Amino acid sequence: MYAREYGEGTSIVLRLMEPYIGSGRTVVADSAFASGKTLVQLEAQRGLYFMGIVKTATAEFPKATLKA
């Protein structure tokens, strides 16, 4: 359902968290599931918080953030 739009890791997290949308819970995930997309989708779109180690050596990580 989400895999085409967000990628495999993010889609797994979003699918598993569907019953908790809007609950304000905190999702804790390892680096296999942590990404900027996951963070934005959970916090901004679904009312959940996210904590995880995001790998900065990926193509999707904004380079401007690394220079700051």
N, C-alpha and C positions, 0 to 999 in steps of 0.2 A: 504494500500500500504506500509506504513512504520511501521505499528503497530507490526508486528512480529519481526522486526529487532531492533527497538528502544524503544518500549513501547508506551503506550497510550498517555501520556502527550507530549512527544517529537514528536510523529507522528502527533498530531493535529497541533502543531506549524509549523512543516515542511510543512504540506499540505497547511496551510493558507498562508505561506510565499512564496510559489512557484512563484507567479507573480512578486515578488520583488528580486529574486535571482540576485546577482551581483550589486545591486543598492547602497550598502553601507549604507542602513538605519539601524536604531537601533530598535530592538524588545524589548519591555518591557513586562514582564510577572510576574505573582505572583508565589508563591512557588509550586502551583499545576502543573505548566508547566515548572518550572526551574529545570535543572539538568546538570550535567557535559556533558552528551551526547548531550543535546540540545545546549549547548554552543559550543562544538566542531563542531557539524554539521552545525550550522549557521555561525560561524566565519571562520572556516578553509575550509569548503567544499562549502559554498554557498555565501560567500562575504557579509554577514550581521553581524551586531554587536548585542550583547545580554546583557540585564541588567535584573537581577532578583535575588531574594533571594533563594539560594540553600540550602536545608536542609542537614546538615552534618551528621545526624543520620540515614543515609540510607546505605544499603549494597554496593551500587555502588560508594559511595564517597571514594576516596583513603585515607586509614588510615595514610599513610606517610605524607600527607598534614596536618592532624590534629596535628601530633607530632612536626611539624616544628615551 
